[in-house]
Amino acid sequence: MWKLKNITQLIQEILEIEWRMFRQVKSETPAPCQNAPESFKSIRGSIFESWNQDVLSSYLQDLITAQKVGRNLLTEKYARMDNRIPPLNDNPLIDIIVNIETAWQEDIKSRYPAIYSRVCRSTDAVDGGGNFSTYLRAELETYGNGTITLYFQQLNATWEKGENPSLKALDNLVKKGGYRDMDHAESHLTLHR
């Protein structure tokens, strides 16, 4: 049933559900984009554009299922980031995914430091959701095990090819911000620090 939707439709449905959930989040530190739907959708959409159809379909199903039982996955994510609730999922793939994606973030940080400092969560040891690993782990814990497995399979395949989908997602975002590509954005942001 979900396979019949194209990637653009899947992303739009995910963004609509996530936005409704995100607007209801009450965290210790409100996120700046909670009052900026277009900014939120641009950032999250850039990430989802790097996902394949199977992962998108599975995550959309997670969101729909959560809604039906009254769960707000984004509230749960922020509660985990603030360490207000216990872990939601102990799937061992979560740690592997966090390690892979943290390595990709370090790659971005070394290649594009100006972009990284402006738009990425730090991989440095900091408390709370400001840390990339904490944020990612909290998000992954809200996914169903099927989504985690599919997501891991996609990441592992790209890891084995030496690709960095986090870089692709960031490239999507900078293009939405009016830059030609990552190099153009890095050059501009370096000059205007």
Backbone hydrogen bonds in HBPLUS format (Angstrom, degrees):
<---DONOR---> <-ACCEPTOR-->    atom                        ^
c    i                          cat <-CA-CA->   ^        H-A-AA   ^      H-
h    n   atom  resd res      DA  || num        DHA   H-A  angle D-A-AA Bond
n    s   type  num  typ     dist DA aas  dist angle  dist       angle   num
A0004-LEU N   A0001-MET O   3.41 MM   3  5.90 157.8  2.46 108.3 114.0     1
A0005-LYS N   A0002-TRP O   3.20 MM   3  5.84 163.1  2.23 116.7 121.3     2
A0010-LEU N   A0006-ASN O   2.96 MM   4  6.26 163.6  1.98 159.3 164.5     3
A0011-ILE N   A0007-ILE O   2.93 MM   4  6.13 166.6  1.94 155.0 158.0     4
A0012-GLN N   A0008-THR O   2.99 MM   4  6.20 162.5  2.02 148.2 153.2     5
A0013-GLU N   A0009-GLN O   2.97 MM   4  6.20 162.3  2.00 153.6 157.9     6
A0014-ILE N   A0010-LEU O   2.94 MM   4  6.15 162.6  1.97 153.2 158.4     7
A0015-LEU N   A0011-ILE O   2.85 MM   4  6.04 166.1  1.87 155.6 159.4     8
A0016-GLU N   A0012-GLN O   3.00 MM   4  6.19 154.8  2.06 146.5 152.8     9
A0017-ILE N   A0013-GLU O   3.12 MM   4  6.35 166.5  2.14 151.8 154.6    10
A0018-GLU N   A0014-ILE O   2.81 MM   4  5.98 172.7  1.81 160.8 163.4    11
A0019-TRP N   A0015-LEU O   2.84 MM   4  5.84 157.4  1.89 143.3 150.0    12
A0020-ARG N   A0016-GLU O   3.14 MM   4  6.37 162.0  2.18 144.8 149.0    13
A0021-MET N   A0017-ILE O   3.00 MM   4  6.29 160.5  2.04 153.4 159.1    14
A0022-PHE N   A0018-GLU O   2.66 MM   4  5.82 162.0  1.69 156.2 162.1    15
A0023-ARG N   A0019-TRP O   2.99 MM   4  6.12 156.9  2.04 152.7 156.5    16
A0024-GLN N   A0021-MET O   3.05 MM   3  5.46 144.6  2.18 107.7 117.9    17
A0025-VAL N   A0022-PHE O   3.07 MM   3  5.26 159.9  2.11 109.0 115.4    18
A0034-GLN N   A0031-ALA O   3.06 MM   3  5.61 164.2  2.09 123.3 124.5    19
A0036-ALA N   A0033-CYS O   3.07 MM   3  4.64 164.0  2.09 102.4 103.7    20
A0040-PHE N   A0036-ALA O   2.98 MM   4  6.23 169.2  1.99 163.4 166.6    21
A0041-LYS N   A0037-PRO O   2.86 MM   4  6.00 168.3  1.88 151.7 155.0    22
A0042-SER N   A0038-GLU O   2.90 MM   4  5.94 146.2  2.01 139.4 148.7    23
A0043-ILE N   A0039-SER O   2.98 MM   4  6.19 166.1  2.00 155.3 158.0    24
A0044-ARG N   A0040-PHE O   2.92 MM   4  6.08 174.3  1.92 161.5 161.7    25
A0045-GLY N   A0041-LYS O   2.79 MM   4  5.42 146.4  1.90 128.5 139.8    26
A0046-SER N   A0042-SER O   3.05 MM   4  6.05 147.1  2.16 136.0 143.6    27
A0047-ILE N   A0044-ARG O   3.10 MM   3  5.23 125.0  2.42  98.1 111.9    28
A0048-PHE N   A0044-ARG O   3.00 MM   4  6.37 166.0  2.02 155.6 158.7    29
A0049-GLU N   A0045-GLY O   2.90 MM   4  6.03 142.4  2.04 147.5 156.8    30
A0050-SER N   A0047-ILE O   3.01 MM   3  5.69 160.3  2.05 117.2 123.5    31
A0051-TRP N   A0048-PHE O   2.97 MM   3  5.16 163.4  2.00 111.0 116.4    32
A0056-LEU N   A0052-ASN O   3.05 MM   4  6.30 169.7  2.06 158.0 161.2    33
A0057-SER N   A0053-GLN O   2.86 MM   4  5.95 163.0  1.89 149.3 154.2    34
A0058-SER N   A0054-ASP O   3.02 MM   4  6.16 160.3  2.06 145.0 150.3    35
A0059-TYR N   A0055-VAL O   2.89 MM   4  6.09 164.1  1.91 155.3 159.6    36
A0060-LEU N   A0056-LEU O   2.88 MM   4  6.04 159.8  1.92 150.9 156.8    37
A0061-GLN N   A0057-SER O   3.05 MM   4  6.28 153.3  2.12 142.3 149.4    38
A0062-ASP N   A0058-SER O   2.97 MM   4  6.33 148.6  2.07 143.9 152.9    39
A0063-LEU N   A0059-TYR O   2.96 MM   4  6.31 157.1  2.01 153.1 158.2    40
A0064-ILE N   A0060-LEU O   2.94 MM   4  6.23 162.0  1.98 153.0 157.7    41
A0065-THR N   A0061-GLN O   2.86 MM   4  5.98 166.6  1.88 153.2 157.1    42
A0066-ALA N   A0062-ASP O   2.92 MM   4  6.06 157.9  1.97 145.7 152.2    43
A0067-GLN N   A0063-LEU O   2.96 MM   4  6.22 161.4  2.00 150.0 154.5    44
A0068-LYS N   A0064-ILE O   3.07 MM   4  6.34 157.3  2.13 148.5 154.3    45
A0069-VAL N   A0065-THR O   3.26 MM   4  6.60 139.8  2.44 144.8 154.3    46
A0069-VAL N   A0066-ALA O   3.16 MM   3  5.39 132.4  2.39 101.4 113.5    47
A0071-ARG N   A0066-ALA O   2.80 MM   5  4.80 159.1  1.84 146.8 141.6    48
A0070-GLY N   A0067-GLN O   3.08 MM   3  5.03 162.5  2.11 104.7 109.7    49
A0076-GLU N   A0072-ASN O   3.04 MM   4  6.36 160.3  2.08 153.8 159.7    50
A0077-LYS N   A0073-LEU O   2.93 MM   4  6.12 150.7  2.02 137.7 145.8    51
A0078-TYR N   A0074-LEU O   3.02 MM   4  6.25 167.6  2.04 149.0 151.1    52
A0079-ALA N   A0075-THR O   2.89 MM   4  6.08 150.8  1.98 146.9 156.0    53
A0080-ARG N   A0076-GLU O   2.91 MM   4  6.14 151.0  1.99 147.3 154.7    54
A0081-MET N   A0077-LYS O   2.90 MM   4  6.23 156.6  1.96 149.0 156.0    55
A0082-ASP N   A0078-TYR O   2.97 MM   4  6.14 149.6  2.06 142.9 150.2    56
A0084-ARG N   A0079-ALA O   2.77 MM   5  5.11 170.4  1.78 161.4 159.1    57
A0083-ASN N   A0080-ARG O   2.89 MM   3  4.72 154.6  1.95 102.0 109.3    58
A0094-ILE N   A0091-ASN O   3.05 MM   3  5.83 158.8  2.09 122.3 127.8    59
A0097-ILE N   A0093-LEU O   2.85 MM   4  6.08 165.9  1.87 159.3 162.6    60
A0098-VAL N   A0094-ILE O   2.89 MM   4  6.12 165.4  1.91 155.3 159.5    61
A0099-ASN N   A0095-ASP O   2.99 MM   4  6.17 156.9  2.04 144.3 150.3    62
A0100-ILE N   A0096-ILE O   2.98 MM   4  6.26 161.8  2.02 152.9 157.5    63
A0101-GLU N   A0097-ILE O   2.87 MM   4  6.06 177.9  1.87 162.7 163.3    64
A0102-THR N   A0098-VAL O   2.87 MM   4  5.88 147.6  1.98 143.4 152.5    65
A0103-ALA N   A0099-ASN O   3.12 MM   4  6.28 154.1  2.19 142.5 148.6    66
A0104-TRP N   A0100-ILE O   3.07 MM   4  6.47 150.6  2.16 145.8 154.4    67
A0105-GLN N   A0101-GLU O   2.92 MM   4  6.20 149.0  2.02 142.8 151.1    68
A0106-GLU N   A0102-THR O   2.95 MM   4  6.27 153.5  2.03 147.6 154.5    69
A0107-ASP N   A0103-ALA O   3.05 MM   4  6.35 148.7  2.15 143.4 151.7    70
A0108-ILE N   A0104-TRP O   3.03 MM   4  6.37 158.2  2.07 148.8 153.7    71
A0109-LYS N   A0105-GLN O   2.82 MM   4  6.07 162.7  1.85 152.3 157.6    72
A0110-SER N   A0106-GLU O   3.00 MM   4  6.22 152.2  2.08 145.8 151.9    73
A0111-ARG N   A0107-ASP O   3.04 MM   4  6.23 150.6  2.13 147.6 155.7    74
A0112-TYR N   A0108-ILE O   2.70 MM   4  5.56 161.2  1.74 159.0 163.1    75
A0116-TYR N   A0112-TYR O   2.91 MM   4  6.02 171.3  1.92 162.5 165.1    76
A0117-SER N   A0113-PRO O   2.96 MM   4  5.98 161.4  1.99 142.9 147.3    77
A0118-ARG N   A0115-ILE O   2.98 MM   3  5.23 134.1  2.20 103.3 116.6    78
A0119-VAL N   A0115-ILE O   2.94 MM   4  6.12 159.7  1.98 166.8 172.1    79
A0120-CYS N   A0116-TYR O   3.06 MM   4  5.02 156.2  2.12 135.5 138.8    80
A0132-PHE N   A0122-SER O   2.72 MM  10  5.55 166.0  1.74 151.6 153.7    81
A0131-ASN N   A0128-GLY O   3.32 MM   3  6.32 173.0  2.32 124.5 126.5    82
A0135-TYR N   A0131-ASN O   3.02 MM   4  6.23 167.5  2.04 159.5 163.0    83
A0136-LEU N   A0132-PHE O   2.84 MM   4  6.04 173.2  1.85 161.0 162.8    84
A0137-ARG N   A0133-SER O   2.89 MM   4  5.91 166.8  1.91 147.7 152.1    85
A0138-ALA N   A0134-THR O   3.00 MM   4  6.09 161.7  2.04 146.0 151.4    86
A0139-GLU N   A0135-TYR O   2.99 MM   4  6.27 153.6  2.06 148.5 156.0    87
A0140-LEU N   A0136-LEU O   2.83 MM   4  6.07 171.5  1.83 161.6 163.4    88
A0141-GLU N   A0137-ARG O   2.98 MM   4  6.14 150.1  2.07 149.1 156.4    89
A0142-THR N   A0139-GLU O   2.96 MM   3  5.51 153.0  2.04 114.2 122.5    90
A0143-TYR N   A0140-LEU O   3.02 MM   3  5.31 153.2  2.10 108.8 117.1    91
A0148-ILE N   A0144-GLY O   2.98 MM   4  6.32 161.4  2.02 155.2 161.0    92
A0149-THR N   A0145-ASN O   2.96 MM   4  6.13 159.6  2.00 145.7 150.7    93
A0150-LEU N   A0146-GLY O   3.01 MM   4  6.25 166.4  2.03 149.7 153.2    94
A0151-TYR N   A0147-THR O   2.80 MM   4  5.90 161.3  1.83 153.4 159.2    95
A0152-PHE N   A0148-ILE O   2.85 MM   4  5.99 160.6  1.89 148.5 154.0    96
A0153-GLN N   A0149-THR O   2.93 MM   4  6.17 160.1  1.97 150.0 155.4    97
A0154-GLN N   A0150-LEU O   3.01 MM   4  6.30 157.0  2.07 147.3 152.9    98
A0155-LEU N   A0151-TYR O   2.90 MM   4  6.18 168.5  1.91 155.6 158.9    99
A0156-ASN N   A0152-PHE O   2.73 MM   4  5.82 166.3  1.75 158.8 163.0   100
A0157-ALA N   A0153-GLN O   3.04 MM   4  6.13 156.2  2.10 142.3 148.2   101
A0158-THR N   A0154-GLN O   3.14 MM   4  6.44 158.3  2.19 149.3 154.7   102
A0159-TRP N   A0155-LEU O   2.76 MM   4  5.93 154.8  1.82 152.0 160.4   103
A0160-GLU N   A0156-ASN O   2.92 MM   4  6.09 160.9  1.96 149.0 152.9   104
A0161-LYS N   A0157-ALA O   3.28 MM   4  6.50 134.9  2.49 133.3 144.2   105
A0161-LYS N   A0158-THR O   3.14 MM   3  5.04 129.2  2.41  92.7 106.2   106
A0163-GLU N   A0158-THR O   2.92 MM   5  5.17 156.2  1.98 158.6 153.0   107
A0162-GLY N   A0159-TRP O   2.96 MM   3  5.07 153.3  2.03 104.2 112.8   108
A0167-LEU N   A0164-ASN O   2.99 MM   3  5.41 133.1  2.21 108.3 120.0   109
A0168-LYS N   A0164-ASN O   3.31 MM   4  6.79 147.8  2.42 140.0 149.1   110
A0169-ALA N   A0165-PRO O   2.87 MM   4  6.15 158.2  1.92 147.9 152.8   111
A0170-LEU N   A0166-SER O   2.99 MM   4  6.20 155.4  2.05 141.1 147.7   112
A0171-ASP N   A0167-LEU O   2.83 MM   4  6.02 151.1  1.91 145.4 153.9   113
A0172-ASN N   A0168-LYS O   2.90 MM   4  6.21 154.6  1.96 149.6 156.2   114
A0173-LEU N   A0169-ALA O   3.06 MM   4  6.37 151.9  2.14 141.6 149.1   115
A0174-VAL N   A0170-LEU O   2.91 MM   4  6.24 162.7  1.94 155.0 158.4   116
A0175-LYS N   A0171-ASP O   3.05 MM   4  6.19 154.5  2.12 147.7 154.5   117
A0176-LYS N   A0172-ASN O   3.11 MM   4  6.36 148.3  2.21 141.7 150.1   118
A0177-GLY N   A0173-LEU O   3.04 MM   4  6.36 129.8  2.30 137.9 152.2   119
A0179-TYR N   A0174-VAL O   3.09 MM   5  5.65 162.9  2.12 151.9 147.1   120
A0178-GLY N   A0175-LYS O   3.07 MM   3  5.19 162.1  2.10 106.7 110.1   121
A0185-ALA N   A0181-ASP O   3.04 MM   4  6.32 163.6  2.07 153.1 157.7   122
A0186-GLU N   A0182-MET O   2.80 MM   4  5.98 164.3  1.83 155.5 160.1   123
A0187-SER N   A0183-ASP O   2.96 MM   4  6.08 163.2  1.99 147.4 151.7   124
A0188-HIS N   A0184-HIS O   3.01 MM   4  6.21 166.3  2.03 150.8 154.5   125
A0189-LEU N   A0185-ALA O   2.87 MM   4  6.00 170.1  1.88 157.1 160.1   126
A0190-THR N   A0186-GLU O   2.90 MM   4  5.92 145.0  2.02 143.8 153.3   127
A0191-LEU N   A0187-SER O   3.13 MM   4  6.33 154.1  2.20 145.6 151.6   128
A0192-HIS N   A0188-HIS O   3.11 MM   4  6.31 138.7  2.29 142.5 153.9   129
